[in-house]
Amino acid sequence: MWPISRRNLLGQIGGLAVAVPVAEEPPPPRRKVVVTGGHPGDPEYGCGGTIARLADRGHDVVLLYLNEGVPRGRPRDGVRVAEAREACEILKARPAFAGQVDGDSVVDSPHCESFRKILDRERPDLVFTHWPIDNHADHRAMSMLVYDAWLWTKRRFALVYYEVSNGEDTVQFSPTDHVDITDTEPTKRRACFAHASQSPDRFYELQRHVTRMRGIEIGVRQAEGFIRHVQGPRPDWP
């Protein structure tokens, strides 16, 4: 007796082999993702592995930096802008800049209005930003600008916070969500090392301690942790 299998059953229908089409799952809808950071390098270090996963899935990703990484009084030599562009190319993302000055961030009505217009032009479905009590003032400013824009849009997009160098810059961060970045960590590393002027050999190792810790929390080698704002739409995690 022939063993019963799907192939044998199909072959016995009228003595002919009948091809039964299998419906393929439609690809996920393409989303617009904006990852904000105080300086070039912040989004890459905080969630570069997740950015790579989102881009690999075909989503449109923009890295929006609050400033170009040049403090007031120093020449705008374009070094950090070029590094940001290289990092974005590695991550399959697009760089954008909000036009503020490193170390002199301003959160007032005119700057909030200007930032709202930037985000409104992008029409994001999902926005990542800094934890609002990070130690760096530029991080806190970016977080507040994003939050203001989110409220202004009546919470239209999903809002998610990420961490940078937990304990060194980001404090009191307890993730609600994790993303496994084991496969995309090498891409994240290349993007971070594109910021060659910012001592990546030192700072990347510090961030990798964080991703290893987050990986332990969910049983994988490396992960990135996030806090999702519960009043916004639920994001499409990779």
N, C-alpha and C positions, 0 to 999 in steps of 0.2 A: 504494500500500500504506500502510495506517495504521501509524504508528510504534508499536512495542511499548512499552507502558507498563502499570503496575499497574492503572490505571483501565480501559484498553482490555481487558485480560485479564479483569477482573471483569465487564465489560459483555457479554462473549461467552459467559458461562456460561448456557446455555439461553435466550439472547436477553434475559436479564433483568439488570438492575443488582443486584448482590448486595452488601449492606452487611456488611463484615467488621469486627466490633468490635475496637478496639485496646485492649489492656489498659493501664490507667494504672498507673504506679508508685505503690505505697502511700506515704503521707507518712511521713517519718522518725518514729520513736517520740519522744514528748515526754520530755525529760530535765529533771532538777532540777539546776540549776547554782548554786553558791554562790561568789561572788567576794569574798574577804576583803581587808581593808585596815586599816592602822593607824588612819587618820583618814578622815573624810569627804573625798572627793576623790581618794584614792589609787587605788581601783579604776577610777574614771572616767578619770584620766590614764594609768594603766598599760595598761588594756585596754578602754577605752570603746567603741572601734570593734568589737571582737570581741563585747562584751556586746550591742551593738545588732544584730549579725548573728545571734547566738543567739536573742535575743528575737524578731526578725523571723521566725525559723523556727518560732516557737511554743513554744520552751522556757521553762520556769519559772525565772526568774533572780532571785536574792536577792543584794543587796550587804550584806555583814556587816562592820560597822565595829567595830574593837576599842574605840574610845572616841568621844565626841561632839565631840572637838576642843577641849575646854576644859581648860586646865591647872589643877592644884590651886590653890585660893585665889582663882580668878576666878569671877564669877557665871555660873551656867548660864542664859544669856539665851535659849537656844534658836535662835540665829541659824544655827549650822552644822547643826543638826538639820533646820531648815526648808530649808536649801540642799541637804542630802542628799536630802530627800524630793522636792524639785523636780527634781534631777538624775535620780533614779530614775524619776520620772514620764516624763521625756524618753526615758530608755533602756528604758522598759516593764519596769522591774524593781521589786523590793520592798526597802525598806531595813530593816535590823535592826542592833541594837547589842549588843555583848558586855558593856558595863557597866564597863569599866576607865577609867582617868584618863589624859588626855594627858600624856605625859612621865614617867609613873609606872607603866609597865606591869609586871606581875608574872607570872612563869612559875614556879609552884610546884604542889605536888600539888592543893591546893584549887582553884586557878584552872584547872588542866588538866582536872580533873573537871568543873567548871562548863562549860568550853568544849566538852568532849565531849558533854555533854547538849544544848547548843545545836545542834551539828552533827547529833547523832543525831535530834533532832526534825525537822530539815530533810530527812534521808535523801537526801543529794546523790549524783548519779552522777558529777559533775565538780566539783572545787574548784580555784580559782585562789588563789594567795597570793604574798606577797613573797618575793624572793630572800633566803635566810637570812643573807647577809652584807651586806645593805644598811647604809648608814651610820646611818640613824635607828634608835634603840633600839626604838621602837614597832613598826617594820616587822619587826625581828628577832624580837620577842616574838610577834607574830601568826604569823609563819612557824613558830616552834617549837610554838605551841599547835595549829596545824593539823597539823603533822607528828606530834605526839603523838596527836591524835585519829585520824589516818590509821592509825597503827600499832595503836591500840586497836581499830579496826574491822577489823583484819587486812587492811589495804590494799583495802578494799571499793570505794572510789571512785577515779577517775582524779585524779591530783595534778599540777598544772601551776604553774610559777613564772612571774611576769611582772616586768618592769622598770619603774622610774620614774626618768625623767631620767638616763639612762645617763651615768655618769661623775660626775654631781653627787650622786647618792644611791646608785643601783645600780652596782656595780663588778664587773668580771670576769664579765660575762654574755655567754655565747655561745649563741644560740638553737639548739634542735634542731628547732623548728617555727615556721612563720610563718602569719599570717592576713592576707589582703589586705583592707584597710579603706578602700580608695579611695572606695567608694560610701557608706560609713557614717561617714567622717571628719567631715562636717558635723554629724551627730547627736552624735558624741563631743565636738565643740567646744562645742555648745550645753550639753551636760551639764557640761562642765568650767567653762564660764562661769557656770553656775548657782551656783557657789561664789564669789560676788562678793566676799566678805570676804577671799579668799585670793590676791589679785593675779593673776587668771587671765591678764591681758594680758601679764604677764611669764612666768609658768610654762608657759602653754600653748605659747608659741613655743619654749621649751626642749624640751618634749616632742615637738613637731612635727619638730624636727631628728632625733629618734630614729626616728620613724615613716618619715621620708623615707629615712634610712639603711637601715632594715629593708626598705623597699620596693625599694631598689636591689639588695639581696641576692637578691631573688626576681623582679626584673624588672617591678615594678608601681610606681605612684606613691607609695602609702603602705601600710605594713604594720605589724603588731605582732609582736614576737618573744617566744617562750616556750621554757622548758626543761621538758620532760615527764619526770616520774620514771618510769623504765623498769620499776620493780617493780609499778606499779599497772596497772589496766585502760587500754587505749588509748582516748582520748577521741574523741567524735564531733565532729570539727572542722567549722566552717561552711564 
